[in-house]
Amino acid sequence: MTDLNCDELVELVTDYLDGALDDEAGRRVADHLAGCDGCTGYVDQMRQTIATLGSSRPDVELTDEARNALLATFREPPGRSTRRT
């Protein structure tokens, strides 16, 4: 298999964090992370989000606006931002 690019890593990150990738795909993700600071930061943000949401109250619901903003953030490739200051 070939090396991953950043877009491919984004597609695999949930399975990677869940430990659901086969050995080859897991190695490719780990290899990519070893050389890509942007994706390493992205995966760290995903871990923090999972840890935070996992410890939050299960009855808390997001507004549609907040949910859409969160989803848009995680669809954005690492190293890019849609936020305007």
Secondary structure as UniProt FT lines:
FT   HELIX           6..18
FT   HELIX           23..35
FT   HELIX           37..54
FT   TURN            58..59
FT   HELIX           64..75
FT   TURN            78..79
//
